[in-house]
Amino acid sequence: MSYTQLTQDERYHIQYLSRHCTIAEIAKQLNRHKSTISREIRRHRTQGQQYSAEKAQKQSRSIKQRKRQPYKLDSQLIQHIDTLIRRKLSPEQVCAYLHKHHGITLHHSTIYRHLRQDKSNG
C-alpha cells in the first residue's frame, strides 16, 4: 500500500466501527494497516475516550493549512542564522538551535536556500 492520508469518510467509518470492531477488523475493512488505525484512534480520542472523526478531520485541516504557509526569513533572523553559520554550525544544527532556544521551526533546506541565494548575490 502506498501512503495516503485518511479521508473524512474513512474517519467516520472508523468512528462507527470502533464501537464494536477490533483495530484489525477496522483496518481490514478500510484496507489500511493496523498501525494506521491504531495511531488515528489514539491521537483523536475525546475526553470520554471515544474516537472523534470530527476532531480528527478538524486537526487534519488545521495541519494542512499551517504547512502551506512557508516561514519567511526576516532580516533579524537572517543575521542570527549568519552568525551561527560563521560559528561553524551546520544548517541542521542551526535549525535545532533556533527551535530549542527561540521556538522557531525551520527546515534545514530553508537555510541552504538562503546560503545559496546569499552566495549568488555576492
Contact map, one row per residue, 1 for C-alpha under 8 A:
11100000000000000000000000000001000000000000000000000000000000000000000000000000000000000000000000000000000000000000000000
11110000000000000000000000000000000000000000000000000000000000000000000000000000000000000000000000000000000000000000000000
11111000000000000000000000000000000000000000000000000000000000000000000000000000000000000000000000000000000000000000000000
01111100000000000000000000000000000000000000000000000000000000000000000000000000000000000000000000000000000000000000000000
00111110000000000000000000000000000000000000000000000000000000000000000000000000000000000000000000000000000000000000000000
00011111011000000000000000000000000000000000000000000000000000000000000000000000000000000000000000000000000000000000000000
00001111111000000000000000000000000000000000000000000000000000000000000000000000000000000000000000000000000000000000000000
00000111111100000000000000000000000000000000000000001000100000000000000000000000000000000000000000000000000000000000000000
00000011111110000000000000000000000000000000000000000000000000000000000000000000000000000000000000000000000000000000000000
00000111111111000000000000000100000000000000000000000000000000000000000000000000000000000000000000000000000000000000000000
00000111111111100000000000000000000000000000000000001001100000000000000000000000000000000000000000000000000000000000000000
00000001111111110000000000000000000000000000000000001100000000000000000000000000000000000000000000000000000000000000000000
00000000111111111000000000000000000000000000000000000000000000000000000000000000000000000000000000000000000000000000000000
00000000011111111100000001000000000010000000000000101000000000000000000000000000000000000000000000000000000000000000000000
00000000001111111110000000000000000000000000000000111000000000000000000000000000000000000000000000000000000000000000000000
00000000000111111110000000000000000000000000000000000000000000000000000000000000000000000000000000000000000000000000000000
00000000000011111111100001000000000000000000000000000000000000000000000000000000000000000000000000000000000000000000000000
00000000000001111111111001000000000000000000000000100000000000000000000000000000000000000000000000000000000000000000000000
00000000000000111111100000000000000000000000000000000000000000000000000000000000000000000000000000000000000000000000000000
00000000000000001111110000000000000000000000000000000000000000000000000000000000000000000000000000000000000000000000000000
00000000000000001111111011000000000000000000000000000000000000000000000000000000000000000000000000000000000000000000000000
00000000000000000101111111000000000000000000000000000000000000000000000000000000000000000000000000000000000000000000000000
00000000000000000100111111100000010011000000000000000000000000000000000000000000000000000000000000000000000000000000000000
00000000000000000000011111110000010000000000000000000000000000000000000000000000000000000000000000000000000000000000000000
00000000000000000000111111111000000000000000000000000000000000000000000000000000000000000000000000000000000000000000000000
00000000000001001100111111111100010010000000000000000000000000000000000000000000000000000000000000000000000000000000000000
00000000000000000000001111111111110110000000000000000000000000000000000000000000000000000000000000000000000000000000000000
00000000000000000000000111111111110000000000000000000000000000000000000000000000000000000000000000000000000000000000000000
00000000000000000000000011111111000000000000000000000000000000000000000000000000000000000000000000000000000000000000000000
00000000010000000000000001111111000000000000000000000000000000000000000000000000000000000000000000000000000000000000000000
00000000000000000000000000111111100000000000000000000000000000000000000000000000000000000000000000000000000000000000000000
10000000000000000000000000111111110110000000000000000000000000000000000000000000000000000000000000000000000000000000000000
00000000000000000000000000110011111110000000000000000000000000000000000000000000000000000000000000000000000000000000000000
00000000000000000000001101110001111111000000000000000000000000000000000000000000000000000000000000000000000000000000000000
00000000000000000000000000000000111111100000000000000000000000000000000000000000000000000000000000000000000000000000000000
00000000000000000000000000100001111111110000000000000000000000000000000000000000000000000000000000000000000000000000000000
00000000000001000000001001100001111111111000000000000000000000000000000000000000000000000000000000000000000000000000000000
00000000000000000000001000000000011111111100000000000000000000000000000000000000000000000000000000000000000000000000000000
00000000000000000000000000000000001111111110000000000000000000000000000000000000000000000000000000000000000000000000000000
00000000000000000000000000000000000111111111000000000001000000000000000000000000000000000000000000000000000000000000000000
00000000000000000000000000000000000011111111100000100000000000000000000000000000000000000000000000000000000000000000000000
00000000000000000000000000000000000001111111100000100000000000000000000000000000000000000000000000000000000000000000000000
00000000000000000000000000000000000000111111100000000000000000000000000000000000000000000000000000000000000000000000000000
00000000000000000000000000000000000000011111110000111011000000000000000000000000000000000000000000000000000000000000000000
00000000000000000000000000000000000000001111111111110000000000000000000000000000000000000000000000000000000000000000000000
00000000000000000000000000000000000000000001111111110000000000000000000000000000000000000000000000000000000000000000000000
00000000000000000000000000000000000000000000111111000000000000000000000000000000000000000000000000000000000000000000000000
00000000000000000000000000000000000000000000111111000000000000000000000000000000000000000000000000000000000000000000000000
00000000000000000000000000000000000000000000111111100000000000000000000000000000000000000000000000000000000000000000000000
00000000000000000000000000000000000000000000111111110000000000000000000000000000000000000000000000000000000000000000000000
00000000000001100100000000000000000000001101110011111000000000000000000000000000000000000000000000000000000000000000000000
00000000000000100000000000000000000000000001110001111111000000000000000000000000000000000000000000000000000000000000000000
00000001001101100000000000000000000000000001000000111111100000000000000000000000000000000000000000000000000000000000000000
00000000000100000000000000000000000000000000000000011111110000000000000000000000000000000000000000000000000000000000000000
00000000000000000000000000000000000000000001000000011111111000000000000000000000000000000000000000000000000000000000000000
00000000001000000000000000000000000000010001000000011111111100000000000000000000000000000000000000000000000000000000000000
00000001001000000000000000000000000000000000000000001111111110000000000000000000000000000000000000000000000000000000000000
00000000000000000000000000000000000000000000000000000111111111000000000000000000000000000000000000000000000000000000000000
00000000000000000000000000000000000000000000000000000011111111100000000000000000000000000000000000000000000000000000000000
00000000000000000000000000000000000000000000000000000001111111110000000000000000000000000000000000000000000000000000000000
00000000000000000000000000000000000000000000000000000000111111111000000000000000000000000000000000000000000000000000000000
00000000000000000000000000000000000000000000000000000000011111111100000000000000000000000000000000000000000000000000000000
00000000000000000000000000000000000000000000000000000000001111111110000000000000000000000000000000000000000000000000000000
00000000000000000000000000000000000000000000000000000000000111111111000000000000000000000000000000000000000000000000000000
00000000000000000000000000000000000000000000000000000000000011111111100000000000000000000000000000000000000000000000000000
00000000000000000000000000000000000000000000000000000000000001111111100000000000000000000000000000000000000000000000000000
00000000000000000000000000000000000000000000000000000000000000111111110000000000000000000000000000000000000000000000000000
00000000000000000000000000000000000000000000000000000000000000011111110000000000000000000000000000000000000000000000000000
00000000000000000000000000000000000000000000000000000000000000001111111000000000000000000000000000000000000000000000000000
00000000000000000000000000000000000000000000000000000000000000000011111100000000000000000000000000000000000000000000000000
00000000000000000000000000000000000000000000000000000000000000000000111110000000000000000000000000000000010000000000000000
00000000000000000000000000000000000000000000000000000000000000000000011111000000000000000000000000000000000000000000000000
00000000000000000000000000000000000000000000000000000000000000000000001111101100000000000000000000000000000000000000000000
00000000000000000000000000000000000000000000000000000000000000000000000111111100000000000000000000000000000000000000000000
00000000000000000000000000000000000000000000000000000000000000000000000011111110000000000000000000000000000000000000000000
00000000000000000000000000000000000000000000000000000000000000000000000001111111000000000000000000000000000000000000000000
00000000000000000000000000000000000000000000000000000000000000000000000011111111100000000000000000000000000000000000000000
00000000000000000000000000000000000000000000000000000000000000000000000011111111110000000000000000000000000000000000000000
00000000000000000000000000000000000000000000000000000000000000000000000000111111111000000000000000000000000000000000000000
00000000000000000000000000000000000000000000000000000000000000000000000000011111111100000000000000000000000000000000000000
00000000000000000000000000000000000000000000000000000000000000000000000000001111111110000000010000000000000000100000000000
00000000000000000000000000000000000000000000000000000000000000000000000000000111111111000000000000000000000000000000000000
00000000000000000000000000000000000000000000000000000000000000000000000000000011111111100000000000000000000000000000000000
00000000000000000000000000000000000000000000000000000000000000000000000000000001111111111000010000000000000000000000000000
00000000000000000000000000000000000000000000000000000000000000000000000000000000111111111110010000000000000000000000000000
00000000000000000000000000000000000000000000000000000000000000000000000000000000011111111000000000000000000000000000000000
00000000000000000000000000000000000000000000000000000000000000000000000000000000001111111000000000000000000000000000000000
00000000000000000000000000000000000000000000000000000000000000000000000000000000000111111100000000000000000000000000000000
00000000000000000000000000000000000000000000000000000000000000000000000000000000000111111111110000000000000000000000000000
00000000000000000000000000000000000000000000000000000000000000000000000000000000000010011111110000000000000000000000000000
00000000000000000000000000000000000000000000000000000000000000000000000000000000000010001111111000000000000110110000000000
00000000000000000000000000000000000000000000000000000000000000000000000000000000000000001111111100000000001100000000000000
00000000000000000000000000000000000000000000000000000000000000000000000000000000000000001111111110000000000000000000000000
00000000000000000000000000000000000000000000000000000000000000000000000000000000100110001111111111000000000100000000000000
00000000000000000000000000000000000000000000000000000000000000000000000000000000000000000011111111100001111100000000000000
00000000000000000000000000000000000000000000000000000000000000000000000000000000000000000001111111110000000000000000000000
00000000000000000000000000000000000000000000000000000000000000000000000000000000000000000000111111111100000000000000000000
00000000000000000000000000000000000000000000000000000000000000000000000000000000000000000000011111111111110000000000000000
00000000000000000000000000000000000000000000000000000000000000000000000000000000000000000000001111111111110000000000000000
00000000000000000000000000000000000000000000000000000000000000000000000000000000000000000000000111111111000000000000000000
00000000000000000000000000000000000000000000000000000000000000000000000000000000000000000000000011111110000000000000000000
00000000000000000000000000000000000000000000000000000000000000000000000000000000000000000000000011111111000000000000000000
00000000000000000000000000000000000000000000000000000000000000000000000000000000000000000000000001111111100000000000000000
00000000000000000000000000000000000000000000000000000000000000000000000000000000000000000000001001110111110000000000000000
00000000000000000000000000000000000000000000000000000000000000000000000000000000000000000000001001100011111000000000000000
00000000000000000000000000000000000000000000000000000000000000000000001000000000000000000000001001100001111101100000000000
00000000000000000000000000000000000000000000000000000000000000000000000000000000000000000001001000000000111111100000000000
00000000000000000000000000000000000000000000000000000000000000000000000000000000000000000011011000000000011111110000000000
00000000000000000000000000000000000000000000000000000000000000000000000000000000000000000010000000000000001111111000000000
00000000000000000000000000000000000000000000000000000000000000000000000000000000000000000000000000000000011111111100000000
00000000000000000000000000000000000000000000000000000000000000000000000000000000100000000010000000000000011111111110000000
00000000000000000000000000000000000000000000000000000000000000000000000000000000000000000010000000000000000111111111000000
00000000000000000000000000000000000000000000000000000000000000000000000000000000000000000000000000000000000011111111100000
00000000000000000000000000000000000000000000000000000000000000000000000000000000000000000000000000000000000001111111110000
00000000000000000000000000000000000000000000000000000000000000000000000000000000000000000000000000000000000000111111111000
00000000000000000000000000000000000000000000000000000000000000000000000000000000000000000000000000000000000000011111111100
00000000000000000000000000000000000000000000000000000000000000000000000000000000000000000000000000000000000000001111111110
00000000000000000000000000000000000000000000000000000000000000000000000000000000000000000000000000000000000000000111111111
00000000000000000000000000000000000000000000000000000000000000000000000000000000000000000000000000000000000000000011111111
00000000000000000000000000000000000000000000000000000000000000000000000000000000000000000000000000000000000000000001111111
00000000000000000000000000000000000000000000000000000000000000000000000000000000000000000000000000000000000000000000111111
00000000000000000000000000000000000000000000000000000000000000000000000000000000000000000000000000000000000000000000011111
